[in-house]
Amino acid sequence: MNLPLVVDIAIGIIFVYLTLSLLSSEIHELITTLLQWRAEHLRSSIRVLLEGGGKSEIDPQLKQREQEAQVLTERLYSHPLIRSLNQEAKGKLTEFNRSVSNTFINIVYTIISGVYNFFSRLFGNPKATLKNPFANQTSAPSYIPSDTFASTILKTFQMSEVGRLVTVSRLEKFQARQISALLKKGRHLRKPESQRLATERLREMTRDWNKTRQEFADGGINLMATIDRMENSLNSYIGYCNEFIQEPESIKRFFLYELNYEKDRYYNPAEKPRVLETLRPTLEELIDLVRDKPKIYQQLEQAFKDKNSPTYQGFKKIIDAMPELPDSLQNSLKALTERVEHRKESLEEEISDLQTQLEDWFDKSMTRASGVYRRNARGIAILIGFVIAIATNSDTFFMIDSLSQNTVLRETVSDYAQVEVNRSDNIEQVKRSVRDQLNDVSLPIGWNRDIRRQQIPAEQAWEIPATNWRIGNPLLYLKRLVGWLISGIAISMGASFWYDLLRKLIDVKNMGGKD
């Protein structure tokens, strides 16, 4: 064979592979869409991530971890942030089509479950029912941004709200400790009128502090502003006492000294940062609290005396709606908090850093999951390619023989391939062109009688001894089977691969041809 002949045969074979690869891509995309493989794989990957990674058959808590992760996954998928990613068309026709498609999906899963259980019984494995993971939903997103996932985790477990609740509880104790100390200082006053004025003013300051604490609980101000307001109220109280309390000079001076000493214990520039740190919980404490809901209820009871207040009822509603935090996710969150630069100016900044770590954790996990999906998709592509090869009788060996022996066929296929590639700028244009004009060119594939006779010639049939029966040469059947297998693998390599290779071969034939 000379080189031009080999190139023409290669162009013909590659063009057939390209044509069948386009069909395979359409079928693969249709199956992927109908069965929601991308969405199901994403959901499964998130569930594995929440379980804590790999599985061990000797793990006694494996079943519990799987159940907890499954419940949490359902909860995350029901969150508005993730549900909003699933954009669905509306209308009666769309709903009808979706209903038909869901019915088909359920039937497919039922069939797959039956086949799976059949082979499971053969090998002595326990029975398992495979169900449509989106049976209770019309569909689910096939892609979730990392920031959406991280925000959903933090909002599902109400990290900011729980942190604010803990701070409110600690503020209440902080306030009570100061009020108690200031009441004791009032005992140094000798005159009843002075004690009355100091006590009334202290009550007024307490009401101011309660309002400030309530505003913080409602999210109106941050912790720094809360402490500053409490300090200002205390300064006003000290100024009032200095102005209006009438006591002997030594007693009044000592009383004011004690008040200023008490103020400096918490509000001087050196102590205030420490007070702020003790009032807000660390991320580790926050994660432990989210895991232990009774402790959160305890914090709630300590923070609010008025159980009928809207703020109390709002916090209680939030805590009631919080799901259980699985141990595996708790451990993962604690490991992520170790990467956060500790003690920022506010808890919100630390939670924001934790969200960044969650996003990075999710991205790395999804990168690994994408590799798994590509490997699975590759296996499905090979299976689809093999089925197409059988359905179209695409025997690579027969195609090579036909193109090498039939000059007219070889030149027709080669010329057609060159024309299509030269007038197309990308694979999408080739797809449309081949789809519209495929009937104009004859390819050495199909189940027509002539092709079958050429593949398994009658003159090479084997005669069964002592009978008048004749069967086709088994070696030829084996050769066709191997030809199908080669074609199936080639088809699974994808249309883009064969399109690029075809362009290069045509450039070689044209000696530089089209750039």
C-alpha positions in Angstrom: 0.0 0.0 0.0 1.2 3.5 -0.8 0.9 6.4 1.6 -2.0 8.2 -0.1 -4.0 4.9 0.0 -3.3 4.5 3.7 -4.3 8.1 4.4 -7.6 7.7 2.4 -8.4 4.5 4.3 -7.6 6.2 7.6 -9.8 9.2 6.7 -12.7 6.9 5.8 -12.4 5.0 9.1 -12.0 8.1 11.2 -15.0 9.7 9.4 -17.2 6.6 10.3 -15.9 6.8 13.9 -16.7 10.6 13.9 -20.3 10.0 12.6 -21.0 7.3 15.2 -19.4 9.3 18.0 -21.8 12.1 17.3 -24.7 9.6 17.7 -23.1 8.3 20.8 -22.8 11.8 22.3 -26.4 12.5 21.6 -27.5 9.2 23.3 -25.2 9.7 26.2 -26.5 13.3 26.8 -30.1 12.1 26.5 -29.6 9.3 29.1 -27.6 11.7 31.4 -30.4 14.2 31.2 -33.3 11.8 31.7 -31.7 9.9 34.6 -30.1 13.1 36.1 -26.7 11.4 36.5 -24.8 14.6 37.0 -27.3 15.8 39.7 -27.4 12.3 41.3 -23.6 12.1 41.3 -23.3 15.5 42.9 -25.8 14.6 45.6 -24.0 11.4 46.3 -20.6 13.2 46.4 -22.0 15.7 48.9 -23.4 12.9 51.1 -20.0 11.1 51.1 -18.4 14.5 52.0 -20.7 14.9 55.0 -20.1 11.3 56.0 -16.5 12.1 56.5 -14.9 10.4 53.5 -14.1 6.8 53.0 -15.9 3.8 54.4 -14.7 0.9 56.4 -16.7 -2.3 56.8 -15.5 -2.8 60.3 -16.7 0.7 61.4 -19.5 0.0 63.9 -21.0 3.4 63.3 -21.0 3.3 59.5 -24.8 2.8 59.2 -25.5 5.6 61.6 -23.2 8.0 59.8 -24.8 7.2 56.5 -28.2 7.8 57.9 -27.2 11.1 59.5 -25.5 12.2 56.3 -28.5 11.3 54.2 -30.9 13.3 56.4 -28.6 16.3 56.4 -28.2 16.1 52.6 -32.0 16.2 52.2 -32.1 19.2 54.5 -29.4 21.0 52.6 -31.2 20.4 49.2 -34.4 21.8 50.6 -32.7 25.0 51.6 -33.7 28.0 49.4 -30.1 28.8 48.4 -29.7 25.4 46.7 -33.3 25.1 45.6 -32.9 28.4 43.7 -30.2 26.8 41.6 -32.7 24.4 40.1 -34.4 26.5 37.4 -37.4 24.7 35.9 -39.7 25.8 33.1 -43.3 26.2 33.9 -46.5 25.4 32.0 -48.9 22.5 31.5 -46.9 21.0 28.5 -43.7 21.2 30.5 -45.2 19.6 33.5 -46.7 16.8 31.4 -43.3 16.2 29.8 -41.7 16.2 33.2 -44.3 13.7 34.5 -43.6 11.4 31.6 -39.9 11.7 32.1 -40.1 11.0 35.9 -42.3 7.9 35.2 -39.7 6.7 32.7 -36.9 7.3 35.3 -38.7 5.4 38.0 -39.2 2.5 35.6 -35.5 2.5 34.7 -34.5 2.5 38.4 -37.0 -0.3 39.1 -35.4 -2.4 36.3 -31.9 -1.6 37.4 -32.8 -2.5 41.0 -34.2 -5.8 39.9 -31.1 -6.7 37.9 -28.9 -5.6 40.8 -30.7 -7.7 43.3 -30.7 -10.7 41.0 -26.9 -10.7 40.8 -26.7 -9.8 44.5 -28.5 -13.0 45.4 -26.3 -15.0 43.1 -23.2 -13.8 45.0 -24.9 -13.9 48.4 -25.0 -10.2 49.0 -27.8 -8.6 50.9 -30.8 -7.2 49.0 -30.8 -3.4 48.3 -33.4 -1.3 46.7 -32.2 1.3 44.2 -34.5 4.3 44.1 -34.7 7.5 42.2 -32.8 9.9 44.4 -35.1 12.7 43.3 -38.4 10.9 43.6 -39.8 13.6 45.8 -38.5 16.4 43.6 -38.9 17.0 39.9 -35.2 17.6 39.5 -32.1 18.9 41.3 -29.1 21.1 40.3 -26.2 19.4 38.6 -23.8 22.1 39.8 -23.6 23.9 43.2 -21.1 26.8 43.6 -18.8 26.4 46.6 -19.9 29.7 48.2 -23.5 28.5 48.0 -22.7 25.2 49.6 -20.7 26.9 52.4 -23.4 29.5 53.0 -26.0 26.8 53.2 -24.1 24.8 55.8 -23.6 27.9 58.0 -27.2 29.1 57.6 -28.6 25.6 58.2 -26.9 25.4 61.5 -27.5 29.1 62.2 -23.9 29.8 63.2 -24.3 33.5 63.4 -27.5 33.4 65.3 -26.2 30.8 67.8 -23.1 32.9 68.3 -25.2 36.0 69.0 -27.4 34.1 71.4 -24.4 32.9 73.4 -23.1 36.5 73.5 -26.4 37.8 74.7 -26.4 35.2 77.5 -22.9 36.2 78.5 -23.8 39.9 78.3 -26.6 39.3 80.7 -24.2 37.7 83.2 -21.6 40.5 82.5 -24.3 43.1 83.3 -25.6 41.3 86.4 -22.1 41.1 87.8 -21.5 44.8 87.4 -24.9 45.8 88.8 -24.3 43.6 91.9 -20.9 45.3 92.4 -22.3 48.8 92.0 -25.1 48.1 94.5 -22.4 47.1 97.0 -20.6 50.3 96.4 -23.8 52.2 97.4 -23.5 50.9 100.9 -20.6 53.3 101.5 -23.1 56.2 101.4 -24.3 57.4 104.8 -27.3 59.5 103.9 -30.6 57.8 102.9 -31.3 60.4 100.3 -27.9 59.7 98.7 -28.6 56.0 98.7 -32.0 56.6 97.1 -30.6 58.8 94.3 -27.8 56.4 93.6 -30.2 53.4 93.5 -32.7 55.2 91.2 -30.0 56.2 88.8 -28.6 52.7 88.9 -32.0 51.4 87.9 -32.2 53.8 85.0 -28.8 52.8 83.9 -29.9 49.1 84.1 -32.9 49.9 81.8 -30.5 51.5 79.3 -28.3 48.5 79.4 -31.2 46.1 78.9 -32.3 48.2 75.8 -28.7 48.1 74.5 -28.5 44.3 75.0 -31.9 43.8 73.3 -30.8 45.9 70.3 -27.7 43.7 70.1 -29.9 40.6 70.3 -32.0 41.9 67.5 -28.9 42.4 65.3 -29.2 46.2 65.3 -25.6 46.8 66.6 -22.4 44.8 67.0 -20.7 43.8 70.2 -18.2 46.6 70.2 -21.0 49.2 69.9 -22.8 47.4 72.7 -19.8 47.6 75.1 -19.3 51.3 74.2 -22.9 52.2 75.0 -22.6 50.3 78.3 -19.5 52.3 79.1 -21.2 55.6 78.2 -24.1 54.7 80.5 -21.8 53.9 83.3 -19.9 57.2 82.8 -23.3 59.0 83.0 -24.1 57.2 86.2 -20.7 58.2 87.7 -21.2 61.8 86.5 -24.7 62.0 88.1 -23.4 60.7 91.4 -20.6 63.2 91.4 -23.0 66.0 90.6 -26.0 65.3 92.8 -25.0 63.1 95.7 -24.4 65.1 98.9 -22.0 63.4 101.3 -19.0 64.4 103.4 -16.0 65.0 101.1 -14.0 61.9 102.2 -17.0 59.6 101.8 -18.0 61.0 98.5 -14.4 60.8 97.2 -14.1 57.2 98.3 -17.4 56.3 96.7 -16.5 57.9 93.4 -13.1 56.2 93.6 -14.8 52.8 93.9 -17.1 53.5 91.0 -14.2 54.5 88.7 -12.3 51.4 89.9 -15.2 49.2 89.0 -15.4 50.9 85.6 -11.7 50.4 84.9 -11.9 46.7 85.6 -13.9 46.3 82.3 -13.7 49.4 80.2 -10.1 50.7 80.2 -8.3 50.4 76.9 -6.2 47.4 78.1 -9.1 45.4 79.5 -11.8 46.1 76.9 -10.3 43.7 74.2 -10.1 40.9 76.7 -13.8 41.5 77.7 -14.8 41.4 74.1 -13.1 38.0 73.7 -14.7 36.5 76.7 -18.2 37.7 75.7 -18.2 36.1 72.2 -17.7 32.3 71.8 -14.8 30.8 69.8 -15.6 28.8 66.7 -14.8 25.6 68.5 -17.3 26.5 71.3 -19.8 27.4 68.6 -19.5 24.0 66.8 -19.8 22.2 70.1 -22.9 24.1 71.0 -24.5 23.4 67.6 -23.9 19.7 68.2 -25.5 19.9 71.7 -28.9 21.6 71.4 -29.8 21.3 75.1 -26.9 23.6 75.9 -28.3 26.1 73.4 -31.7 26.0 75.1 -29.9 26.6 78.4 -28.1 29.6 76.9 -31.5 30.9 75.7 -33.1 30.6 79.1 -30.3 32.5 80.7 -30.3 35.3 78.2 -34.0 36.2 78.3 -36.2 36.5 81.4 -39.2 37.5 79.3 -40.2 34.3 77.6 -42.9 36.0 75.6 -40.6 38.6 74.0 -40.4 38.4 70.2 -36.6 38.0 70.4 -36.9 35.0 72.7 -39.5 33.4 70.5 -37.4 34.1 67.4 -34.3 32.4 68.9 -36.4 29.5 70.1 -37.9 29.0 66.6 -34.4 29.0 65.1 -33.1 26.4 67.6 -36.1 24.2 67.1 -35.6 24.2 63.3 -31.9 23.3 63.5 -31.0 19.8 62.3 -28.7 17.4 64.2 -25.0 18.0 63.5 -23.4 14.7 62.6 -20.2 13.8 64.4 -18.3 13.4 61.1 -19.3 17.0 60.0 -18.5 18.3 63.5 -15.0 16.8 63.2 -14.5 18.3 59.8 -15.7 21.7 60.9 -13.3 21.6 63.9 -10.4 20.7 61.6 -11.3 23.6 59.3 -11.5 26.0 62.3 -7.8 25.2 63.0 -6.9 26.9 59.7 -8.7 30.1 60.6 -6.6 32.9 61.9 -8.0 33.2 65.4 -9.5 36.0 67.3 -10.5 38.5 64.7 -12.3 41.7 65.7 -15.7 40.1 65.5 -17.3 36.6 65.4 -18.8 37.5 62.1 -15.3 37.8 60.6 -14.3 34.5 62.0 -17.4 32.9 60.6 -16.6 34.5 57.2 -13.1 32.9 57.4 -14.7 29.6 58.2 -16.9 29.9 55.2 -13.8 30.5 53.0 -12.4 27.2 54.4 -15.6 25.4 53.7 -15.6 26.6 50.1 -12.0 25.4 49.7 -12.9 22.0 51.3 -15.9 21.7 49.0 -13.9 22.6 45.9 -11.3 20.0 46.6 -13.9 17.3 47.3 -15.7 18.1 44.1 -12.5 18.0 42.1 -12.1 14.4 43.3 -15.7 13.7 42.6 -15.4 15.0 39.1 -12.6 12.5 38.5 -14.8 9.7 39.7 -17.7 11.0 37.4 -15.4 11.1 34.4 -14.3 7.5 35.0 -17.9 6.3 35.4 -18.9 8.3 32.3 -16.1 6.7 30.4 -17.4 3.3 31.2 -20.9 4.2 30.2 -19.5 5.7 26.9 -17.7 2.5 26.1 -20.9 0.5 26.8 -23.0 2.9 24.6 -20.3 2.7 21.9 -20.3 -1.1 21.9 -24.1 -1.1 21.7 -24.0 1.4 18.7 -21.3 -0.7 17.0 -23.5 -3.8 17.3 -26.7 -1.9 16.3 -25.1 -0.5 13.2 -22.9 -3.5 12.5 -19.8 -1.3 12.6 -17.0 -3.9 12.2 -13.7 -2.1 12.1 -12.0 -5.0 10.2 -14.8 -5.1 7.6 -14.6 -1.3 7.2 -10.8 -1.5 6.5 -11.3 -4.3 4.0 -14.1 -2.5 2.2 -12.3 0.8 2.0 -9.0 -0.8 0.8 -10.7 -2.9 -1.9 -13.5 -0.6 -3.1 -11.9 2.4 -4.8 -15.2 4.2 -5.4 -16.3 3.8 -1.8 -13.0 5.0 -0.5 -12.8 8.0 -2.7 -16.4 8.9 -2.0 -16.1 8.8 1.8 -12.7 10.5 1.8 -13.9 13.3 -0.5 -17.1 13.8 1.5 -15.1 13.9 4.8 -12.7 16.5 3.3 -15.6 18.7 2.1 -17.4 18.6 5.4 -14.3 19.4 7.5 -13.1 22.1 5.2 -16.4 24.0 5.2 -16.9 23.6 9.0 -15.2 25.7 11.6 -16.1 23.5 14.6 -17.6 20.2 15.7 -21.1 21.6 16.1 -21.2 22.6 12.4 -20.0 19.2 11.4 -22.7 17.6 13.6 -25.5 19.6 11.9 -24.1 19.0 8.4 -23.6 15.2 8.9 -27.1 14.9 10.4 -28.6 16.6 7.3 -26.6 15.0 4.5 -25.7 11.5 5.8 -28.1 9.8 3.4 -26.0 11.2 0.5 -23.0 9.0 1.2 -22.8 5.2 1.7 -20.8 4.0 4.6 -19.5 0.4 5.1 -21.8 -0.3 8.0 -25.3 -1.6 8.6 -27.2 -4.9 8.6 -28.2 -5.1 5.0 -27.8 -8.5 3.3 -24.8 -7.6 1.1 -22.7 -6.5 4.1 -23.7 -9.6 6.1 -22.7 -11.8 3.2 -19.4 -10.1 2.8 -18.7 -10.4 6.6 -19.6 -14.1 6.8 -19.3 -15.6 3.3 -21.4 -18.6 2.6 -18.6 -20.4 0.8 -16.6 -20.4 4.1 -19.3 -22.0 6.1 -18.5 -25.1 8.1 -20.4 -28.3 7.6 -21.4 -30.3 10.7 -20.2 -33.9 10.2 -23.0 -36.5 9.8 -25.6 -33.8 9.1 -26.6 -31.6 6.2 -26.3 -28.5 8.4 -23.9 -25.7 7.6 -22.9 -22.9 9.9 -20.9 -19.8 9.4 -17.2 -19.9 10.2 -17.0 -19.3 14.0 -13.6 -17.5 13.4 -15.4 -15.0 11.2 -18.0 -14.4 13.9 -15.2 -13.9 16.5 -13.5 -11.5 14.1 -16.7 -9.5 13.8 -17.1 -9.5 17.5 -13.6 -8.1 18.0 -14.3 -5.6 15.3 -17.4 -4.4 17.1 -15.3 -4.1 20.3 -12.7 -2.0 18.6 -15.4 0.2 17.1 -17.1 0.5 20.5 -13.9 1.7 22.2 -13.2 4.1 19.3 -16.7 5.5 19.4 -16.4 6.1 23.2 -13.4 8.4 22.6 -15.7 11.1 21.5 -16.5 13.2 18.4 -14.0 16.0 19.3 -11.1 13.6 19.4 -11.9 12.2 15.9 -12.7 15.6 14.5 -9.3 17.0 15.5 -7.6 13.9 14.2 -9.5 14.0 10.9 -8.5 17.6 10.3 -4.8 16.8 10.9 -5.0 13.9 8.4 -6.7 16.0 5.8 -4.0 18.7 6.3 -1.4 16.0 5.7 -3.1 14.8 2.6 -3.4 18.3 1.3 0.2 19.1 2.3 -0.7 22.1 4.4 -4.3 22.6 3.2 -6.4 24.7 5.3 -4.7 26.4 8.3 
